């Protein structure tokens, strides 16, 4: 009976933290789709200045996560998350009173700090609450909160901005973050891992990155590079290909992710990452190749379905892999690296694929994007074979 209770996944804590993460990520997506256009219109800013609104947010979120991954070891996770939510709320409230573009960019950077604190802590709280034998399944379901935010956040932001104005959109986002606070404090305080002895304490750069997660870190960055190409250029590609409903790509993509994420987690728990990652990479490759030849809505939505299934297989498995291979006190670090490599990959993808498209076309650019998934498979299989060979040699030596 006790063992069955310990293996329970859908606990009160798991549900409340997942809902809180959904609300936080939804506010990010609401702003990502509306702020650049608002900045250009309200402040008469150029494209470069408008891009700073997104870029500085990502940079500050990454830096904040580096601190959070280390701070979780010694400080209250709930307190860190609450501070992050409060910082994010105050930054968004400042939008309403911002009179200059410089102040708005500063507030976006501040929001990035709050988001980095909150998102990293939520992921760590969940990974600690999930039974070890169900870590893949648990992180898969938790990841649905991000997928739903990707689907619903942009729709909510664009609708509120268009129908009721910028102020209403901002206060709605603030309300969503504020609701997260009582949900957070409705969870139990999780015990911290026992402190390591002086000779076992993690020092130096290992506090921020462990070589055990090097391979999944590289793979996660490659996947995010392809997503950066979608976020940055899909609308422009739709205009070039005369696609009227290109915005629905992200909705179909998110639905596919939601459908396969639970399956991905269960496969990871039962069979390991070998049963999940090659299949997911193949789906993403197919989705991008179909997209590069798309000239009608049927192909567009088919591409979205394949890409969404692949992304839904890959991301929860990679996150569960990173959390599983590190020590319990390093889970904050692992989650911080996982989330940061998504931001990093999206940024690299926007720049690198943008450079490709200047010398070719959007269709060709998405074919090059698909090549990154072939690189993903090559790196993964070489590392897998080397790992198997090393394990066999150790068994022979023993």
C-alpha positions in Angstrom: 0.0 0.0 0.0 2.8 2.4 0.9 4.7 1.5 -2.3 1.5 2.3 -4.3 1.2 5.6 -2.6 4.8 6.5 -3.2 4.3 5.7 -6.9 1.3 8.0 -7.3 1.9 10.7 -10.0 -1.2 12.9 -9.9 -0.7 14.3 -6.4 -2.0 17.6 -5.3 1.5 19.1 -5.5 2.0 17.9 -9.1 -1.3 19.3 -10.2 -0.9 22.7 -8.6 2.7 23.2 -9.8 1.7 22.2 -13.3 -1.2 24.7 -13.4 1.1 27.4 -12.1 3.6 26.7 -14.8 0.9 26.8 -17.4 -0.2 30.3 -16.2 3.4 31.6 -16.1 4.3 30.3 -19.6 1.0 31.6 -21.0 1.9 35.2 -19.9 5.2 34.8 -21.8 3.5 33.7 -25.0 0.9 36.4 -24.7 3.7 39.0 -24.7 6.0 37.3 -27.3 3.3 37.7 -30.0 2.1 41.2 -29.1 5.0 43.2 -27.6 7.2 43.7 -30.7 4.2 45.0 -32.7 3.1 47.2 -29.8 6.6 48.6 -29.4 6.9 49.6 -33.1 3.4 51.2 -33.1 3.5 53.0 -29.7 7.1 54.1 -29.6 7.8 54.3 -33.4 10.7 52.0 -32.9 12.6 50.3 -35.7 12.9 46.5 -36.1 16.2 46.3 -34.2 14.8 48.0 -31.1 11.7 45.9 -31.2 13.8 42.8 -31.3 15.6 43.9 -28.1 12.3 43.5 -26.3 12.6 39.7 -27.0 16.4 39.3 -26.9 17.1 40.9 -23.6 14.2 38.9 -22.0 15.9 35.6 -23.2 19.4 36.7 -22.0 18.2 37.7 -18.6 16.1 34.5 -18.3 19.2 32.4 -19.0 21.3 34.2 -16.5 18.6 34.0 -13.9 18.3 30.3 -14.4 22.1 29.8 -13.7 21.6 31.5 -10.3 18.4 29.6 -9.6 19.8 26.2 -10.3 22.5 26.8 -7.7 20.3 28.6 -5.2 17.7 25.8 -5.0 20.3 23.7 -3.2 20.3 25.9 -0.1 17.2 28.1 -0.3 13.5 27.4 -0.1 12.2 26.5 -3.6 8.7 27.9 -2.8 10.3 31.2 -1.7 12.4 31.4 -4.9 9.4 30.8 -7.1 7.3 33.3 -5.2 10.1 36.0 -5.6 10.2 35.2 -9.3 6.4 35.5 -9.7 6.4 38.8 -7.8 9.3 40.2 -9.9 7.4 39.2 -13.1 4.2 40.8 -11.9 5.9 44.1 -10.9 7.7 44.2 -14.3 4.5 43.8 -16.2 2.7 46.4 -14.0 5.6 48.7 -15.0 4.6 48.3 -18.7 1.5 50.3 -18.0 3.5 53.3 -16.6 6.4 53.1 -19.0 6.8 56.4 -20.9 10.0 55.5 -22.8 11.2 52.6 -24.9 14.4 52.4 -22.7 12.3 51.8 -19.6 10.1 49.2 -21.3 13.2 47.3 -22.4 14.5 47.4 -18.8 11.2 46.1 -17.6 11.4 43.2 -20.1 14.8 42.3 -18.8 13.4 42.4 -15.3 10.5 40.1 -16.4 13.1 37.7 -17.8 14.8 37.5 -14.4 11.4 36.7 -12.7 10.5 34.2 -15.4 13.9 32.4 -15.1 13.4 32.1 -11.3 9.9 30.9 -11.6 10.2 28.5 -14.5 13.3 26.8 -13.2 11.9 26.4 -9.7 8.6 25.0 -10.9 10.4 22.3 -13.0 12.6 21.4 -10.1 9.7 21.2 -7.7 7.9 18.8 -10.1 10.9 16.6 -10.7 11.3 16.2 -7.0 7.6 15.4 -6.5 7.5 12.7 -9.3 8.3 9.1 -8.4 11.7 8.2 -9.7 10.3 5.2 -11.7 7.8 7.5 -13.4 10.1 10.5 -14.1 9.6 10.3 -17.9 5.9 10.1 -17.6 5.7 12.9 -15.0 7.9 15.3 -16.9 5.9 14.5 -20.1 2.6 15.5 -18.4 4.3 18.5 -16.8 5.5 19.6 -20.2 1.9 19.7 -21.4 1.6 23.0 -19.5 4.2 24.5 -21.8 2.6 23.0 -24.9 -0.9 24.4 -24.0 0.7 27.8 -23.3 2.2 27.7 -26.8 -1.2 27.1 -28.2 -3.4 29.3 -26.1 -1.1 32.1 -25.1 -0.7 33.7 -28.5 -4.4 33.5 -29.2 -5.3 35.1 -25.9 -2.7 37.8 -26.3 -3.6 38.8 -29.9 -7.4 38.7 -29.0 -7.1 40.8 -25.9 -4.8 43.3 -27.6 -7.0 43.6 -30.7 -10.4 43.7 -28.9 -9.6 45.6 -25.6 -6.1 47.2 -26.0 -2.6 46.8 -24.5 -3.6 47.7 -20.9 -6.2 45.0 -20.7 -3.8 42.4 -22.1 -1.2 43.4 -19.5 -3.5 43.3 -16.5 -4.9 39.9 -17.7 -1.3 38.6 -17.7 -0.6 40.0 -14.3 -3.7 38.3 -13.0 -2.6 35.0 -14.3 0.8 35.3 -12.5 -0.9 36.5 -9.3 -3.2 33.4 -9.3 -0.1 31.2 -9.3 1.0 32.5 -5.9 -1.8 30.8 -3.8 -1.5 27.7 -5.9 2.3 27.6 -5.1 1.8 28.0 -1.4 -0.9 25.3 -1.5 1.8 22.7 -2.1 3.8 21.0 0.6 7.4 22.2 1.4 9.7 19.6 -0.1 12.6 18.4 2.0 16.0 19.4 0.6 18.5 16.6 -0.2 20.9 15.8 2.6 24.0 18.0 2.4 27.0 16.3 0.9 30.1 15.8 3.0 33.0 18.2 2.3 34.8 15.8 0.0 31.6 15.1 -2.0 30.5 18.7 -2.4 30.2 19.8 -6.0 32.6 22.7 -6.7 33.6 24.9 -9.6 31.8 24.9 -12.9 30.1 21.6 -12.1 27.7 23.6 -10.0 26.3 25.1 -13.2 27.0 22.3 -15.7 27.8 18.6 -15.3 29.4 16.6 -18.1 26.8 13.9 -17.6 24.2 16.1 -19.3 26.5 17.2 -22.2 24.9 15.0 -24.8 21.2 15.8 -24.0 22.2 19.4 -23.8 23.6 19.4 -27.4 20.6 17.5 -28.7 18.1 19.8 -27.0 19.9 22.8 -28.5 19.7 21.3 -32.0 15.9 20.7 -31.7 15.5 24.3 -30.5 17.4 25.6 -33.5 14.7 24.2 -35.8 12.0 25.7 -33.6 13.7 29.1 -33.9 13.3 28.9 -37.6 9.5 28.3 -37.2 9.0 31.1 -34.7 11.0 33.6 -36.7 10.1 32.9 -40.4 6.9 30.9 -40.7 4.6 33.9 -41.1 6.9 35.3 -43.8 7.1 31.9 -45.5 3.3 31.8 -45.5 3.2 35.1 -47.4 5.8 33.9 -49.9 3.9 30.6 -50.5 0.4 32.4 -50.4 -0.8 30.4 -47.4 -3.8 32.1 -45.8 -4.0 30.1 -42.5 -0.3 29.9 -41.6 -1.0 31.0 -38.0 -2.9 27.8 -37.4 0.3 25.9 -37.9 1.2 26.6 -34.2 -2.2 25.5 -33.0 -2.0 22.1 -34.9 1.6 21.7 -33.8 0.6 22.2 -30.1 -2.3 19.8 -30.3 0.0 17.1 -31.7 2.5 17.8 -28.9 -0.2 17.4 -26.3 -1.4 14.1 -27.8 2.1 12.4 -27.8 3.8 13.8 -24.7 2.3 11.3 -22.3 3.3 8.4 -24.6 6.8 9.8 -24.8 7.2 9.8 -21.0 5.9 6.2 -20.6 8.2 4.9 -23.4 11.2 6.6 -21.8 10.4 5.1 -18.4 10.0 1.6 -19.8 12.6 1.4 -22.7 14.9 4.4 -22.2 15.8 7.3 -24.5 16.8 4.9 -27.3 13.1 4.1 -27.8 12.0 7.7 -28.0 14.7 10.1 -29.5 15.4 8.5 -32.9 11.6 8.3 -33.6 11.1 11.9 -32.5 14.0 13.2 -34.6 12.6 11.4 -37.6 9.2 13.0 -37.2 10.7 16.4 -36.9 12.8 15.8 -40.0 9.7 14.7 -42.0 7.7 17.7 -40.7 10.3 20.2 -41.8 10.8 18.5 -45.2 7.0 18.6 -45.9 6.9 22.3 -44.8 9.7 23.1 -47.3 7.4 21.9 -50.1 4.1 23.2 -48.8 1.9 25.2 -51.1 -1.6 24.4 -49.6 -3.2 24.1 -46.1 -3.3 20.3 -46.2 0.5 20.1 -46.4 0.8 22.9 -43.9 -1.2 21.1 -41.3 0.4 17.7 -42.1 3.8 19.3 -41.5 2.6 20.7 -38.2 1.3 17.3 -37.1 4.6 15.6 -37.8 6.7 18.3 -36.3 4.5 18.4 -33.2 4.6 14.7 -32.7 8.4 14.8 -33.0 8.8 17.7 -30.7 6.4 16.0 -28.2 8.5 12.9 -28.2 11.9 14.6 -27.9 11.5 17.4 -25.3 10.1 15.5 -22.3 12.4 12.6 -22.9 15.5 14.9 -23.0 14.4 16.7 -19.9 13.7 13.4 -18.0 17.1 12.1 -19.2 18.9 15.2 -17.8 17.1 15.1 -14.5 17.7 11.3 -14.1 21.4 11.2 -14.6 22.4 13.9 -12.1 22.4 13.8 -8.3 19.2 14.9 -6.6 20.8 18.2 -5.5 21.7 18.9 -9.1 18.2 18.7 -10.4 17.8 22.5 -10.3 21.0 22.8 -12.4 19.8 20.3 -14.9 16.4 22.0 -15.3 18.1 25.4 -15.6 20.3 24.0 -18.4 17.4 22.3 -20.2 15.3 25.5 -20.3 18.3 27.7 -21.1 19.3 25.6 -24.1 15.8 26.0 -25.5 16.2 29.8 -25.4 19.7 29.5 -26.7 18.8 27.2 -29.6 15.9 29.4 -30.6 18.2 32.4 -30.7 20.8 30.5 -32.7 18.2 29.3 -35.1 16.8 32.7 -35.7 20.2 34.1 -36.6 21.7 31.1 -38.5 18.6 30.2 -40.5 18.0 33.9 -41.1 21.5 34.2 -42.7 20.7 31.2 -44.9 17.4 32.6 -46.1 19.1 35.9 -47.2 21.1 33.8 -49.8 18.3 31.4 -50.8 14.6 31.1 -50.0 12.4 30.1 -47.1 11.8 26.7 -48.7 15.5 26.0 -48.9 16.0 27.3 -45.4 13.6 24.8 -44.0 15.4 22.0 -45.9 18.6 23.1 -44.2 16.7 23.2 -40.9 15.8 19.5 -41.5 19.5 18.7 -42.0 20.0 19.7 -38.3 17.8 16.7 -37.4 20.1 14.4 -39.4 23.0 15.9 -37.4 21.0 15.1 -34.3 20.7 11.5 -35.3 24.4 11.2 -36.2 25.5 12.6 -32.9 23.1 10.5 -30.9 23.9 7.2 -32.6 27.7 7.8 -32.4 27.4 8.6 -28.7 25.1 5.6 -28.1 27.5 3.2 -29.8 30.4 4.6 -27.9 28.5 4.3 -24.6 27.6 0.7 -25.2 31.2 -0.1 -26.1 32.5 1.6 -23.0 30.0 -0.2 -20.8 30.9 -3.6 -22.3 34.6 -3.0 -21.8 33.9 -2.1 -18.1 32.0 -5.4 -17.7 34.9 -7.4 -19.2 37.4 -5.6 -17.0 35.3 -6.3 -13.9 
